[in-house]
Amino acid sequence: MPQFVIERDMPGVGGLDADDLKGASRKSCSVLRDLGPEVQWVHSYVTDDKIYCLYRAPSEDLIRQHAETAGFPANRISEVRATIDPTTAE
């Protein structure tokens, strides 16, 4: 299944408290349940003004549908071509 990194411009998001992040996570999961098992949220990184999310989905269109339905921006969607880490150097 293809993986995608979604870049979401969300000024001030890093200042949200745990309850706000929990609410956003619940909204995302609710929309994912409605879309079906083909699209999966793996995890996200929250920075000061952006959220970077890793998703598995058969297409970018399904990622965009999730973002629009959930009300989250999807400013940039990039398909992951490879994964590397320190063990890649060995």
MMTF fields as JSON, N, C-alpha, C and O atoms, coordinates in Angstrom:
{
  "mmtfVersion": "1.0.0",
  "mmtfProducer": "UNKNOWN",
  "numBonds": 359,
  "numAtoms": 360,
  "numGroups": 90,
  "numChains": 1,
  "numModels": 1,
  "chainsPerModel": [1],
  "groupsPerChain": [90],
  "chainIdList": ["A"],
  "bondAtomList": [4, 2, 8, 6, 12, 10, 16, 14, 20, 18, 24, 22, 28, 26, 32, 30, 36, 34, 40, 38, 44, 42, 48, 46, 52, 50, 56, 54, 60, 58, 64, 62, 68, 66, 72, 70, 76, 74, 80, 78, 84, 82, 88, 86, 92, 90, 96, 94, 100, 98, 104, 102, 108, 106, 112, 110, 116, 114, 120, 118, 124, 122, 128, 126, 132, 130, 136, 134, 140, 138, 144, 142, 148, 146, 152, 150, 156, 154, 160, 158, 164, 162, 168, 166, 172, 170, 176, 174, 180, 178, 184, 182, 188, 186, 192, 190, 196, 194, 200, 198, 204, 202, 208, 206, 212, 210, 216, 214, 220, 218, 224, 222, 228, 226, 232, 230, 236, 234, 240, 238, 244, 242, 248, 246, 252, 250, 256, 254, 260, 258, 264, 262, 268, 266, 272, 270, 276, 274, 280, 278, 284, 282, 288, 286, 292, 290, 296, 294, 300, 298, 304, 302, 308, 306, 312, 310, 316, 314, 320, 318, 324, 322, 328, 326, 332, 330, 336, 334, 340, 338, 344, 342, 348, 346, 352, 350, 356, 354],
  "bondOrderList": [1, 1, 1, 1, 1, 1, 1, 1, 1, 1, 1, 1, 1, 1, 1, 1, 1, 1, 1, 1, 1, 1, 1, 1, 1, 1, 1, 1, 1, 1, 1, 1, 1, 1, 1, 1, 1, 1, 1, 1, 1, 1, 1, 1, 1, 1, 1, 1, 1, 1, 1, 1, 1, 1, 1, 1, 1, 1, 1, 1, 1, 1, 1, 1, 1, 1, 1, 1, 1, 1, 1, 1, 1, 1, 1, 1, 1, 1, 1, 1, 1, 1, 1, 1, 1, 1, 1, 1, 1],
  "groupList": [{"groupName": "MET", "atomNameList": ["N", "CA", "C", "O"], "elementList": ["N", "C", "C", "O"], "formalChargeList": [0, 0, 0, 0], "bondAtomList": [1, 0, 2, 1, 3, 2], "bondOrderList": [1, 1, 2], "singleLetterCode": "M", "chemCompType": "L-PEPTIDE LINKING"}, {"groupName": "PRO", "atomNameList": ["N", "CA", "C", "O"], "elementList": ["N", "C", "C", "O"], "formalChargeList": [0, 0, 0, 0], "bondAtomList": [1, 0, 2, 1, 3, 2], "bondOrderList": [1, 1, 2], "singleLetterCode": "P", "chemCompType": "L-PEPTIDE LINKING"}, {"groupName": "GLN", "atomNameList": ["N", "CA", "C", "O"], "elementList": ["N", "C", "C", "O"], "formalChargeList": [0, 0, 0, 0], "bondAtomList": [1, 0, 2, 1, 3, 2], "bondOrderList": [1, 1, 2], "singleLetterCode": "Q", "chemCompType": "L-PEPTIDE LINKING"}, {"groupName": "PHE", "atomNameList": ["N", "CA", "C", "O"], "elementList": ["N", "C", "C", "O"], "formalChargeList": [0, 0, 0, 0], "bondAtomList": [1, 0, 2, 1, 3, 2], "bondOrderList": [1, 1, 2], "singleLetterCode": "F", "chemCompType": "L-PEPTIDE LINKING"}, {"groupName": "VAL", "atomNameList": ["N", "CA", "C", "O"], "elementList": ["N", "C", "C", "O"], "formalChargeList": [0, 0, 0, 0], "bondAtomList": [1, 0, 2, 1, 3, 2], "bondOrderList": [1, 1, 2], "singleLetterCode": "V", "chemCompType": "L-PEPTIDE LINKING"}, {"groupName": "ILE", "atomNameList": ["N", "CA", "C", "O"], "elementList": ["N", "C", "C", "O"], "formalChargeList": [0, 0, 0, 0], "bondAtomList": [1, 0, 2, 1, 3, 2], "bondOrderList": [1, 1, 2], "singleLetterCode": "I", "chemCompType": "L-PEPTIDE LINKING"}, {"groupName": "GLU", "atomNameList": ["N", "CA", "C", "O"], "elementList": ["N", "C", "C", "O"], "formalChargeList": [0, 0, 0, 0], "bondAtomList": [1, 0, 2, 1, 3, 2], "bondOrderList": [1, 1, 2], "singleLetterCode": "E", "chemCompType": "L-PEPTIDE LINKING"}, {"groupName": "ARG", "atomNameList": ["N", "CA", "C", "O"], "elementList": ["N", "C", "C", "O"], "formalChargeList": [0, 0, 0, 0], "bondAtomList": [1, 0, 2, 1, 3, 2], "bondOrderList": [1, 1, 2], "singleLetterCode": "R", "chemCompType": "L-PEPTIDE LINKING"}, {"groupName": "ASP", "atomNameList": ["N", "CA", "C", "O"], "elementList": ["N", "C", "C", "O"], "formalChargeList": [0, 0, 0, 0], "bondAtomList": [1, 0, 2, 1, 3, 2], "bondOrderList": [1, 1, 2], "singleLetterCode": "D", "chemCompType": "L-PEPTIDE LINKING"}, {"groupName": "GLY", "atomNameList": ["N", "CA", "C", "O"], "elementList": ["N", "C", "C", "O"], "formalChargeList": [0, 0, 0, 0], "bondAtomList": [1, 0, 2, 1, 3, 2], "bondOrderList": [1, 1, 2], "singleLetterCode": "G", "chemCompType": "PEPTIDE LINKING"}, {"groupName": "LEU", "atomNameList": ["N", "CA", "C", "O"], "elementList": ["N", "C", "C", "O"], "formalChargeList": [0, 0, 0, 0], "bondAtomList": [1, 0, 2, 1, 3, 2], "bondOrderList": [1, 1, 2], "singleLetterCode": "L", "chemCompType": "L-PEPTIDE LINKING"}, {"groupName": "ALA", "atomNameList": ["N", "CA", "C", "O"], "elementList": ["N", "C", "C", "O"], "formalChargeList": [0, 0, 0, 0], "bondAtomList": [1, 0, 2, 1, 3, 2], "bondOrderList": [1, 1, 2], "singleLetterCode": "A", "chemCompType": "L-PEPTIDE LINKING"}, {"groupName": "LYS", "atomNameList": ["N", "CA", "C", "O"], "elementList": ["N", "C", "C", "O"], "formalChargeList": [0, 0, 0, 0], "bondAtomList": [1, 0, 2, 1, 3, 2], "bondOrderList": [1, 1, 2], "singleLetterCode": "K", "chemCompType": "L-PEPTIDE LINKING"}, {"groupName": "SER", "atomNameList": ["N", "CA", "C", "O"], "elementList": ["N", "C", "C", "O"], "formalChargeList": [0, 0, 0, 0], "bondAtomList": [1, 0, 2, 1, 3, 2], "bondOrderList": [1, 1, 2], "singleLetterCode": "S", "chemCompType": "L-PEPTIDE LINKING"}, {"groupName": "CYS", "atomNameList": ["N", "CA", "C", "O"], "elementList": ["N", "C", "C", "O"], "formalChargeList": [0, 0, 0, 0], "bondAtomList": [1, 0, 2, 1, 3, 2], "bondOrderList": [1, 1, 2], "singleLetterCode": "C", "chemCompType": "L-PEPTIDE LINKING"}, {"groupName": "TRP", "atomNameList": ["N", "CA", "C", "O"], "elementList": ["N", "C", "C", "O"], "formalChargeList": [0, 0, 0, 0], "bondAtomList": [1, 0, 2, 1, 3, 2], "bondOrderList": [1, 1, 2], "singleLetterCode": "W", "chemCompType": "L-PEPTIDE LINKING"}, {"groupName": "HIS", "atomNameList": ["N", "CA", "C", "O"], "elementList": ["N", "C", "C", "O"], "formalChargeList": [0, 0, 0, 0], "bondAtomList": [1, 0, 2, 1, 3, 2], "bondOrderList": [1, 1, 2], "singleLetterCode": "H", "chemCompType": "L-PEPTIDE LINKING"}, {"groupName": "TYR", "atomNameList": ["N", "CA", "C", "O"], "elementList": ["N", "C", "C", "O"], "formalChargeList": [0, 0, 0, 0], "bondAtomList": [1, 0, 2, 1, 3, 2], "bondOrderList": [1, 1, 2], "singleLetterCode": "Y", "chemCompType": "L-PEPTIDE LINKING"}, {"groupName": "THR", "atomNameList": ["N", "CA", "C", "O"], "elementList": ["N", "C", "C", "O"], "formalChargeList": [0, 0, 0, 0], "bondAtomList": [1, 0, 2, 1, 3, 2], "bondOrderList": [1, 1, 2], "singleLetterCode": "T", "chemCompType": "L-PEPTIDE LINKING"}, {"groupName": "ASN", "atomNameList": ["N", "CA", "C", "O"], "elementList": ["N", "C", "C", "O"], "formalChargeList": [0, 0, 0, 0], "bondAtomList": [1, 0, 2, 1, 3, 2], "bondOrderList": [1, 1, 2], "singleLetterCode": "N", "chemCompType": "L-PEPTIDE LINKING"}],
  "groupTypeList": [0, 1, 2, 3, 4, 5, 6, 7, 8, 0, 1, 9, 4, 9, 9, 10, 8, 11, 8, 8, 10, 12, 9, 11, 13, 7, 12, 13, 14, 13, 4, 10, 7, 8, 10, 9, 1, 6, 4, 2, 15, 4, 16, 13, 17, 4, 18, 8, 8, 12, 5, 17, 14, 10, 17, 7, 11, 1, 13, 6, 8, 10, 5, 7, 2, 16, 11, 6, 18, 11, 9, 3, 1, 11, 19, 7, 5, 13, 6, 4, 7, 11, 18, 5, 8, 1, 18, 18, 11, 6],
  "groupIdList": [1, 2, 3, 4, 5, 6, 7, 8, 9, 10, 11, 12, 13, 14, 15, 16, 17, 18, 19, 20, 21, 22, 23, 24, 25, 26, 27, 28, 29, 30, 31, 32, 33, 34, 35, 36, 37, 38, 39, 40, 41, 42, 43, 44, 45, 46, 47, 48, 49, 50, 51, 52, 53, 54, 55, 56, 57, 58, 59, 60, 61, 62, 63, 64, 65, 66, 67, 68, 69, 70, 71, 72, 73, 74, 75, 76, 77, 78, 79, 80, 81, 82, 83, 84, 85, 86, 87, 88, 89, 90],
  "secStructList": [7, 7, 3, 3, 3, 3, 3, 3, 3, 7, 6, 6, 4, 4, 4, 7, 7, 2, 2, 2, 2, 2, 2, 2, 2, 2, 2, 2, 2, 2, 2, 2, 2, 2, 2, 7, 6, 6, 7, 3, 3, 3, 3, 3, 3, 3, 7, 1, 1, 3, 3, 3, 3, 3, 3, 3, 7, 1, 7, 2, 2, 2, 2, 2, 2, 2, 2, 2, 2, 2, 6, 7, 7, 7, 7, 3, 3, 3, 3, 7, 7, 7, 7, 7, 7, 4, 4, 4, 4, 7],
  "xCoordList": [0.858, 0.0, 0.898, 1.814, 0.661, 1.454, 1.331, 0.299, 2.408, 2.403, 2.567, 3.226, 1.956, 2.008, 2.342, 1.91, 3.121, 3.359, 2.481, 2.529, 1.676, 0.792, 1.321, 1.534, 1.532, 1.981, 0.77, 0.138, 0.459, -0.706, -0.235, 0.328, -0.459, -0.146, -1.235, -2.388, -0.865, -1.829, -1.146, -0.681, -1.085, -0.391, -0.84, -2.032, 0.154, -0.111, -0.468, -0.724, -0.494, -0.938, -0.06, -0.539, 1.195, 2.091, 1.708, 2.165, 0.872, 0.432, -0.851, -1.327, -1.415, -2.651, -2.369, -1.288, -3.34, -3.158, -3.588, -4.078, -3.393, -3.668, -5.127, -5.413, -6.06, -7.483, -7.806, -8.598, -7.193, -7.41, -6.875, -7.527, -5.693, -5.11, -5.93, -6.081, -6.453, -7.313, -8.573, -9.011, -9.151, -10.343, -10.069, -10.87, -8.93, -8.561, -8.346, -8.753, -7.711, -7.482, -8.798, -8.966, -9.712, -11.02, -11.76, -12.382, -11.691, -12.344, -11.744, -12.469, -10.421, -9.748, -10.147, -10.455, -10.144, -10.5, -11.947, -12.253, -12.829, -14.237, -14.392, -15.123, -13.71, -13.772, -13.138, -13.652, -12.035, -11.378, -12.302, -12.343, -13.042, -13.987, -15.027, -15.39, -15.507, -16.511, -15.942, -16.653, -14.659, -14.037, -13.719, -13.604, -13.578, -13.282, -11.824, -11.01, -11.495, -10.165, -9.04, -7.877, -9.355, -8.3, -7.357, -6.214, -7.806, -6.946, -6.653, -7.561, -5.355, -4.913, -3.991, -3.07, -4.258, -3.387, -2.342, -2.691, -1.072, 0.008, 0.412, 0.359, 0.812, 1.137, 1.364, 1.397, 1.519, 1.746, 2.766, 2.945, 3.437, 4.378, 3.807, 3.502, 3.665, 3.156, 4.338, 5.114, 4.47, 5.5, 4.778, 3.564, 5.511, 4.885, 3.711, 2.64, 3.915, 2.912, 2.472, 1.788, 2.861, 2.491, 2.29, 2.797, 1.539, 1.454, 1.876, 1.409, 2.761, 3.208, 2.639, 2.92, 1.841, 1.151, 1.628, 1.912, 1.712, 2.011, 0.755, 0.189, 0.327, -0.88, -0.542, 0.386, -1.314, -1.288, -2.626, -3.679, -2.583, -3.81, -3.505, -2.366, -4.528, -4.302, -4.091, -3.558, -4.514, -4.375, -4.333, -4.794, -3.776, -3.753, -5.171, -5.474, -6.035, -7.417, -8.133, -8.903, -7.88, -8.507, -7.977, -8.72, -6.708, -6.118, -6.801, -7.151, -6.988, -7.651, -9.101, -9.583, -9.786, -11.165, -11.226, -12.11, -10.288, -10.228, -10.03, -10.736, -9.076, -8.778, -9.986, -10.316, -10.637, -11.794, -12.946, -13.594, -13.203, -14.309, -14.033, -14.935, -12.789, -12.426, -12.251, -12.283, -12.065, -11.859, -10.424, -10.166, -9.492, -8.073, -7.435, -7.815, -6.474, -5.779, -4.859, -4.366, -4.649, -3.659, -2.897, -3.123, -1.977, -1.291, -0.333, -0.102, 0.218, 1.12, 1.008, 1.058, 0.856, 0.803, 1.894, 1.925, 2.791, 3.917, 3.944, 3.867, 4.054, 4.159, 5.562, 6.549, 5.646, 6.932, 7.51, 6.855, 8.719, 9.378, 10.321, 10.556, 10.866, 11.779, 11.842, 11.539, 12.237, 12.47, 13.912, 14.389, 14.598, 15.975, 16.106, 15.325, 17.117, 17.447, 18.923, 19.588, 19.446, 20.882, 21.313, 22.463, 20.404, 20.79, 20.969, 21.568, 20.456, 20.638, 22.123, 22.557, 22.891, 24.319, 25.14, 26.298, 24.571, 25.342, 25.451, 26.067],
  "yCoordList": [-1.18, 0.0, 1.236, 1.322, 2.191, 3.42, 4.18, 4.137, 4.871, 5.737, 7.18, 7.463, 8.079, 9.497, 10.306, 9.981, 11.368, 12.352, 13.55, 14.081, 13.97, 15.116, 16.251, 16.089, 17.392, 18.592, 19.497, 19.911, 19.795, 20.62, 21.921, 21.907, 23.039, 24.345, 24.711, 24.914, 24.796, 25.086, 25.988, 25.507, 27.299, 28.218, 28.059, 28.055, 27.929, 27.816, 26.437, 26.265, 25.452, 24.109, 23.513, 22.716, 23.887, 23.372, 23.817, 23.235, 24.844, 25.337, 24.702, 25.037, 23.793, 23.132, 22.214, 21.635, 22.091, 21.19, 19.77, 19.519, 18.863, 17.442, 17.202, 16.357, 17.935, 17.749, 18.179, 17.53, 19.277, 19.734, 18.718, 18.421, 18.19, 17.187, 15.901, 15.249, 15.545, 14.37, 14.566, 13.642, 15.745, 16.034, 15.949, 15.398, 16.497, 16.423, 14.975, 14.57, 14.201, 12.779, 12.018, 11.179, 12.315, 11.652, 11.99, 11.122, 13.258, 13.678, 12.914, 12.396, 12.85, 12.146, 10.679, 10.143, 10.028, 8.603, 8.362, 7.355, 9.273, 9.147, 9.175, 8.365, 10.098, 10.193, 8.962, 8.442, 8.495, 7.293, 6.082, 5.288, 5.931, 4.817, 4.885, 3.86, 6.089, 6.253, 5.979, 5.488, 6.295, 6.078, 4.607, 4.182, 3.841, 2.425, 2.1, 2.993, 0.818, 0.35, 0.631, 0.364, 1.157, 1.384, 2.511, 2.527, 3.457, 4.572, 4.437, 4.272, 4.509, 4.317, 5.457, 5.832, 5.993, 7.002, 6.261, 5.491, 6.477, 5.784, 6.584, 6.064, 7.838, 8.735, 10.142, 10.356, 11.09, 12.489, 13.124, 12.707, 14.151, 14.962, 16.371, 16.971, 16.894, 18.244, 19.161, 18.927, 20.213, 21.229, 22.534, 22.533, 23.631, 24.896, 25.28, 25.637, 25.205, 25.716, 24.719, 25.093, 23.466, 22.455, 21.11, 20.849, 20.265, 18.855, 18.065, 18.327, 17.103, 16.208, 14.829, 14.263, 14.293, 13.026, 11.974, 12.275, 10.745, 9.619, 8.774, 8.328, 8.561, 7.769, 6.685, 6.819, 5.612, 4.581, 4.665, 4.693, 4.705, 4.8, 4.398, 4.508, 3.929, 3.543, 4.736, 4.577, 5.949, 7.101, 8.407, 8.48, 9.416, 10.764, 11.31, 12.06, 10.942, 11.425, 11.039, 11.829, 9.836, 9.397, 10.201, 10.487, 10.559, 11.408, 12.779, 13.315, 13.334, 14.644, 14.578, 15.507, 13.494, 13.329, 13.316, 13.934, 12.615, 12.595, 13.998, 14.409, 14.739, 16.084, 17.012, 17.752, 16.966, 17.831, 17.478, 18.368, 16.201, 15.773, 16.114, 16.538, 15.929, 16.193, 17.686, 18.112, 18.478, 19.909, 20.283, 21.343, 19.416, 19.678, 20.089, 19.569, 21.009, 21.344, 20.192, 19.429, 20.09, 19.165, 19.975, 19.844, 20.827, 21.772, 21.111, 21.607, 19.991, 19.262, 17.78, 17.377, 16.981, 15.529, 14.949, 15.19, 14.18, 13.594, 12.098, 11.629, 11.342, 9.897, 9.527, 10.051, 8.632, 8.16, 7.182, 6.21, 7.44, 6.58, 5.57, 4.493, 5.929, 5.032, 5.485, 6.633, 4.574, 4.876, 4.527, 3.439, 5.465, 5.202, 5.541, 6.313, 4.94, 5.201, 4.852, 4.491, 4.948, 4.668, 3.282, 3.098, 2.301, 0.956, 0.879, -0.071, 1.867, 1.897, 2.025, 1.553, 2.649, 2.866, 1.601, 1.552, 0.599, -0.628, -1.533, -2.596],
  "zCoordList": [0.0, 0.0, 0.0, 0.819, -0.893, -0.9, 0.426, 1.095, 0.78, 1.959, 1.503, 0.503, 2.255, 1.939, 3.184, 4.29, 2.983, 4.035, 3.701, 2.592, 4.678, 4.501, 5.358, 6.56, 4.737, 5.439, 5.62, 4.648, 6.868, 7.193, 7.832, 8.927, 7.16, 7.733, 8.725, 8.346, 9.998, 11.062, 12.095, 13.129, 11.815, 12.714, 14.174, 14.481, 15.06, 16.485, 16.979, 18.17, 16.108, 16.503, 17.608, 18.414, 17.648, 18.677, 20.079, 21.063, 20.178, 21.471, 21.972, 23.057, 21.196, 21.63, 22.816, 22.922, 23.693, 24.836, 24.459, 23.358, 25.394, 25.141, 24.77, 23.921, 25.396, 25.077, 23.651, 22.968, 23.201, 21.822, 20.822, 19.821, 21.094, 20.196, 20.201, 19.168, 21.359, 21.451, 20.615, 19.93, 20.664, 19.872, 18.381, 17.626, 17.959, 16.54, 16.124, 15.035, 16.984, 16.688, 16.571, 15.687, 17.457, 17.397, 16.11, 15.497, 15.7, 14.451, 13.274, 12.425, 13.232, 12.149, 12.116, 11.052, 13.272, 13.344, 12.931, 12.292, 13.292, 12.907, 11.388, 10.817, 10.749, 9.288, 8.653, 7.662, 9.21, 8.68, 8.743, 7.803, 9.837, 9.942, 8.832, 8.254, 8.534, 7.482, 6.093, 5.216, 5.89, 4.58, 4.33, 3.18, 5.389, 5.235, 5.479, 5.713, 5.423, 5.827, 4.834, 5.138, 3.672, 2.685, 3.058, 2.603, 3.875, 4.275, 5.761, 6.576, 6.104, 7.487, 7.908, 7.183, 9.082, 9.686, 10.502, 11.397, 10.211, 10.925, 12.161, 13.276, 11.978, 13.075, 12.527, 11.316, 13.442, 13.05, 13.97, 15.115, 13.443, 14.207, 14.27, 13.24, 15.479, 15.681, 15.957, 16.883, 15.143, 15.36, 15.723, 15.927, 15.801, 16.202, 15.306, 15.798, 13.987, 13.062, 11.985, 11.033, 12.138, 11.142, 11.807, 12.898, 11.124, 11.482, 10.247, 9.139, 10.454, 9.4, 9.715, 10.772, 8.799, 9.032, 8.043, 6.883, 8.515, 7.645, 7.52, 8.518, 6.287, 5.997, 4.988, 4.191, 5.04, 4.001, 3.287, 3.925, 1.963, 1.174, -0.258, -0.712, -0.972, -2.36, -3.295, -4.393, -2.855, -3.731, -2.94, -1.801, -3.564, -2.989, -2.873, -1.945, -3.802, -3.775, -2.478, -1.931, -1.996, -0.751, 0.44, 1.379, 0.398, 1.438, 1.422, 2.473, 0.237, 0.12, 0.605, 1.253, 0.296, 0.742, 2.271, 2.864, 2.904, 4.367, 4.913, 5.834, 4.356, 4.841, 4.705, 5.632, 3.551, 3.328, 4.259, 4.811, 4.435, 5.295, 6.757, 7.481, 7.188, 8.578, 8.856, 10.01, 7.798, 7.989, 8.31, 8.88, 7.947, 8.16, 6.839, 5.79, 6.865, 5.619, 5.19, 6.021, 3.916, 3.357, 2.319, 1.116, 2.814, 1.949, 0.976, -0.127, 1.395, 0.507, 0.826, 1.988, -0.211, -0.062, -0.948, -2.155, -0.333, -1.07, -0.852, 0.284, -1.937, -1.813, -1.356, -1.872, -0.395, 0.114, -0.904, -1.282, -1.337, -2.329, -1.685, -2.231, -0.507, 0.206, 1.655, 1.979, 2.508, 3.914, 4.237, 3.916, 4.877, 5.296, 6.77, 7.326, 7.388, 8.782, 8.969, 7.999, 10.178, 10.351, 9.877, 9.478, 9.915, 9.46, 7.951, 7.447, 7.225, 5.773, 5.432, 4.381, 6.296, 6.047, 6.229, 5.813, 6.831, 7.104, 5.905, 5.987]
}
